[in-house]
Structures are given as C-alpha cells and as structure tokens.
Amino acid sequence: MRRHKIDALLPEQAAFYQACLAAGFPANPDHNHPDATGVGPYPLNNPDGIRYSTALGYLRLALHRLNLTMQANCMTRRILFSGQRAIGVEVERGGETFVVEGEEIILSAGTIGSSHLLMLSGVGPASQLRSLGIPVVHDAPGVGQNLRDHPGVHVRWHVKPDFPLPPEEVGPQKVALRYTARGSSLRNDMIMVMRFWGVQRLAVMSVGLYMAMGAGELTLQSPDPMIQPRLHYNYL
C-alpha cells in the first residue's frame, strides 16, 4: 500500500487538493484510518503501475504447495449437500461436468456470485426456489437481500497535448475527499476522487455515495447457472 506525496501530484490533482483545503476541508494523510476525513492522496496497491490482486499477492505465492490444486476455466454449477452440510461442488469445464468433494467447502464468489450459487444450490428464500423447481435445502430468506453499492457520477476532461503525463512506472494517481453531505446524519457518507487516465489522456472527477440508505435485492431468473441473476439495487 502506498500514497503519492503531495509534491508529486499531477497539476489537476494538486489544484483539487488545494481547492479542498481552501474550502475548509482538513488535510487527510491516511484514508485508511478509521476516523479519517478530509482530502489527501488515495492509498493504492499498484507498485510499478501493476495492481496487486489477490491472485498476484496470495495465490501466485502458494502455487508450489503440494496440497493446492488450481483448476482454470471452470464454472461452479452448484454446491452439493448431505442434509444441510456442504460436501462438494458440481463443476463444468470444457462442456464436461464433474464433482469435487472435500471435508470443508469455502464459498468465495463475491457479493453476487455467492448469493447466486447458494440459491442455485437450494439455500435461499424457499418460495422463490420452489417457483423455479429448485429443491430447498435450507429456507434462508436473507440470501440475496440487503444488496448495496455506492453509485457514482463521473465528469471527464480531455487534456491538451502539452499536459504533463505521469511516468508509466508511477501508475495511477488519485486524490480523494471524504466528507459529510449537508444535512446528513451519516458521517463521511460521500467521497470525491480526482484521478488521471494516462492511456486515454483523461482527467476524471468522481462523486460517490458511500453510505446509501437504500437497499435492493438479488433474485434468480432461472435455475440455469449460465443465466445471470436479476439485480435490483433500489437506488434512491
């Protein structure tokens, strides 16, 4: 994790930083601090311009382990249960379907994928599962509920040909302002970010709602795992 120094910011980011200070917002040296508020460089995990993903930071370092097998280009169709205990997964690869069993099954498919897989496997709102012909393993009405995200609005500017570009090895730079919307009872419910896209030569300012009160839901459209679920975010 790193933060660009104030004196290394691009011109539009430095101007954004100074404008926020002039407007009365405090300087924020560490956006990761629990009590942080105000404006400052955004923490990024992109050494040498490469974003350090989970695959790079963790899986790559464990590939040599004899007790680890990774299967690429696979799609999990459903979780297999014995009673209410997960014992394996049904997987499809290259048009063939096979079963992988284990003493412990860890579901880690993200916000959308995890709920989708649970419902396809019979864990979720019973009435919804039965309406699609999915046998109910466990009636869990909360699966797929309380779906939240932080909608944002972006403004973009094409920079002039003589605008200074950051060196490629520097990677993306961001300056962010965390603040509370006027009249809001939720502290730091908003975020504004100034950044630059070097490849497209675009300066971008984004405003995001980071503590939305509204909550939506994820529902199944089909028992076929190839059919994506329906997402209703219920914004505003």
N, C-alpha and C positions, 0 to 999 in steps of 0.2 A: 504494500500500500504506500502511495506517495502523494505528495501535494506539490504543485508547482509553486515556486517562490513568487511573491508579488512582483518583484522587479523583472521576472521572466515572462510575465503575461503578455499576450498579444495586445495591440493597441486598443481594439474594441473591448477586450476583457478588462484591461486596466481602466478604461473610461467607465465601464459598467461598475467596477469596484468603487471608484472614486465617487460616482454619482450616488451610489447607495449610502456611502458614508456621509455625503453632503445632505442626503435626505433624512439623516438622523438614525440610520440603522447601525448597530455596533459591528465592529470587526469580529469575524469568527475564524479563529485559526484552525479549528478542528470540527468539521461537520459530524464526525462520528461520536463526539462527546454527548452523553445523554441530555445535558442541559444546554447544548449549543443553540445559538440563534444568531441571526445576522448574516453578513456577507464574508465570503472567503473562498480560497481555492478548494475545488471539489476533490476529495480523495479518490484516486484511481489505481487500479491494479493492472497497469499496462507498461511494464518495463520494456524498453526498446521498441515501444509502439505496438506491442503484442499483448492483447488482453489475456490475462491468466485465468482460464476457465477451470472448472472442476476437473475436466479431462487432463489438462496440462499440469495442474497443480497437485493432483492426487492420483488419478488412475495411471498416468504415464509412469509415475514413480513405483507403482506396485505391479507392473506387468511381468516382472521377473518371478513373482511369487508362484510356487508350485501349487498352492491351494486356491489360485484365482484363474478362472477361465472366462474370457470375454467373447461373446458372440455378436458379431456385427450384422447389420441389415436384417434384424429380427423385429417382429411386431408381436407383442403380447396380446392374445385374444381375450383371455380371461384368467382369473385366479381359480385354482381348484381347491375345494374344501372337503374335509371329512367331518361331517357335522358342521360346527362353526369354527373349526381350526383349519387355517390355510396350510396346505401340504405341497403345493406346487403351482406351476403356471402352464397354460397351453400357449404355445408359441408357433408362429408361422414364419417361414423363411424360404424364399425361392419357390413359392407355391406349395411347399410341403408343411404339414402341421405335425408338431411333436410336443412331448410333455417333458418338463424339467421339474424334478421333485427336490425337496430339501427339508431339513429339520426346522429351518427358520426362513420365512418368506418376508422380505422387506419391500414394501411398496413405495417407490420413489419416482413418480412420474409427473411431478409438478401439480400445480393447482387444478388444472383442467384434466390432465391425463389420469391422475389418481382417482378423482371422483368418477370419471368415465369408466375406468376399469372396475371399480368397486360395484357400480350399478350393473355393468355387463355381467358381473360375477354373482349377482343376487344379493348384494349388500346395498341397501338404499331404501327409499320410500316404497313400501310394499305395493300400494295401489298403482304407482307408476310402472313398477317392474311387471306386475301381473298384466297390465294393459298391453304390454309388448311380448307377453308369453315367456318372460324370464322367471325361472323358479326362484322363490325367495329363500335365501339362506339366513338372512337376518334383516328384520324391519328396522331400518335406521333412517328416520325422516330427515335428519340433519345433513345427510350426504348430498352435496350439490347446492346446499343453501349458503346464505351469507357470502355470496360472491361479490368481491370488491376489487376495485382497481383505482388508479389515480389518473383520471382523464387530464389531458394537457392541450394547450393551444400553442402553436409554433409560428413564429414570424421569421422569415428568411430574407437575407440580402445578398445579392451577388456583389462581390468586392471588385474593385478596379484592378486592372492588370499590374499596377505597381504596388499593390498591397503586399506587405511582407508576410511570407508564409513561414510557418514553424518548420524546423528541420524534421525530416522523416523519423529520425530516431527519437524525437521528443514525444511523438504520438499525440493523441487528442489532449486538449487543454480545456478545462471548464472552471468557471467561477459561478458560485451559487449563492442565492439569497434565501434564507429560511425566515419566514415572517408569519404573523398572525393577521388574517383578514380583518378589516374594520368591522366591528360589531360581532365578531366570532367569539364563542366561549371556548374554542379549542385552540390551545397554544401551538404555534408553528404548523398551522393547517395548510399553509401554502409554501410553494417553492418556485423560485425563478432561476433559470440557468442560462448563462451566456457561454456559447461554445463556437468552435470553428471547424468546419468540414473541409480539410485541405484538398481532397480529391475533387470535390465539386466547387471549391472556392466560394463557400457559402458561410456567412456569419449567421448564426441562429440564436434567437432568444425564445425560450420556452417558459410558459407558466403552467404549473401543475397543481391540482387539488390533491393534497396528500392525506387528508383525513376526511374523506367523503362520508356523510351520514347515511346516504342511500346504500342499500344492499340488494343484490339481484340473486339469480339462481342459474344453475346448470341442470338441464333436463335431457333425457335421451330422446333421440328422434327415431332410433332403430336398434334392434338387438345385434345388428351387424357392426362389429368393431371398426370396419372401414368407414362407416358413416359417422361423421363428427357430431358431437352433442350440440344442442342448442344453447347459446349463451344469451341470457337476458340480464344486462348489467343494471337496469333500472336507474340510470343516471338521472340526477335532478328530481 
